[in-house]
Amino acid sequence: MEKLRLRTVLGNHPHIQAVKDGELRSELFDLDFTEFTPTNAAFKPMVREQAFDVCEMAIVTYLMARAHGKPLVLLPAAMVGRFQHGHALYRADRGALAPADLEGKRVGIRSFTTTTGAWMRGILANDYGVNLDSIDWVTFEDPHIAEYVDRTERAPKSSTIIQMLKDGELDAVLGETSSDPALKPLFADPAGEAARWYARHGVVPVNHLVVVTERLATSRPDVVRSLYELLKRGKARAGPSGVPDLVPFGVEANRRPLELMIDYCVQQALIPRRVAVDELFDDTIRDLN
């Protein structure tokens, strides 16, 4: 029998490089990779058209897709995880700006539904008491989910987020980093703040996991399980990612990040109701570790 060829989009992450290079393979299928730069450019066609069989996907995009009935199945295989406190900037020459000062300000973000944005807003609201509704949000891209109604102000088409910040048209931006000395991190000690946040919550802020089409999961659950095991072997080949593990694998390892992100998404009206983590996985996936 001819092996399945799975149309696949995964970023160039060290912990799956052996899979992408073809050093590790499955007897059941081959992965036919399509490259997107940045990887998040693949999320919209995957959500709207199921353009691939396997695709890396941001947690918030998946949660919103699920809320709108998109036929996608989640795998507990983290592709990207990072602490978020270093991904917020303001212009240094306009005076010091702290998280509490964002109320009443104009804050830019690539899209209101980005996962980094949801993590950052959740941190601002729940750890720093910021009233998110008091901020004037300015966005640059449409949401991946067509059904979501974005009520934020849209930046002019020719503009870029960092340039608008430097020009003083924005007071701060989320989801961005820069080596420009004119720009400062919103959190004065991002690494220290991240360490304290982790000590308080015990959660690794996972950004991207992996999804497959419902069609594949239903017709070939053996292939989906084999895919997960292949990615897991890739991670084992690469060795530890650090302490804590920023790319956890398994339902239990991802439970707390998913629970917290679900809470944040409900608070921010990105999804209509709180869902249990176990609802996110089908019977094929639920016991993966």
C-alpha positions, 0 to 999 in steps of 0.5 A, a space after each residue: 500500500 502506498 504511504 500517505 503523503 500529508 501536506 504539512 506546515 511546521 516552523 523550523 524549530 530545533 526540537 523537530 528539525 530531525 523530523 523536518 530533515 527526514 532523519 526521523 520518519 514514519 512507516 505509515 506516512 511521509 510529510 510533504 512540507 510547505 514553508 511559510 515565513 512567518 509560520 503564522 501566515 499558514 494559520 488563516 488558510 488552515 482555519 478557513 479552508 483546511 488547506 493542509 493535513 497537519 499544521 502548526 497553530 497558535 493556541 488562541 487561533 485553535 480555541 477560536 476555530 473550535 468555538 466556530 466549529 472548524 473541523 480541526 483536531 488538536 495535538 498536545 505537541 508544543 512548537 513554540 513556548 516563551 515567557 511574554 514579558 519582553 514582548 512589549 515596548 514604549 518610546 523611551 524619550 516620552 517618559 517612563 511607562 509602566 503597565 499600570 500607565 496603559 489605561 487611556 493610552 493607544 496600544 498597538 498589536 499585530 492582530 487583537 487575536 494573536 496568542 502573544 497578545 492574549 497572554 500579555 493582556 491576561 498578564 496585564 489584567 490579572 497580575 497588574 490590575 490593568 483595565 483592558 477596556 480603557 485602552 484604545 487598541 490599534 491593530 494591523 491585521 485581520 483575525 484568522 477566524 473570519 467570524 470574529 468581529 474585530 472592533 479595534 481601530 485599524 491602522 492605515 494600510 501603509 503603516 508598520 507597528 514599530 514605525 507608528 510607535 517611533 512616530 508617537 502615533 502609539 504609546 506602546 505596542 504588544 507582541 514586539 521586540 526591538 534592538 532600537 535604543 529609542 525603544 524600551 521594554 514596558 517591563 523594566 526587568 522582563 526576565 525578572 518579571 517572567 521568573 516571578 510570574 512563573 513562580 506565582 503561576 507555575 505555567 509555561 506560556 505555550 504559544 503554538 501547538 499542532 492541529 490536524 484535520 478532523 478528516 484525517 483524525 477520523 479516517 486514520 487515527 493510527 496515523 495521527 497517533 504515529 504523527 505525535 510519536 514522530 514529533 515526540 521522537 524528534 524532541 527526544 533527539 534534540 535533547 532538553 529545551 531548558 528548565 522549565 520545558 518551554 515546548 511541553 508534550 502530552 495532555 497533562 504537560 499542556 493542561 495548565 497553559 491551556 486552562 489559563 489561556 482558556 480563562 484569558 480568552 473568556 475574559 477577553 471575549 475571544 471565545 464565548 464560554 469556558 471549556 474543559 481542557 479534555 473537551 479539546 482532545 478527541 478519544 484518539 488524542 486524550 491519553 497521549 503523554 
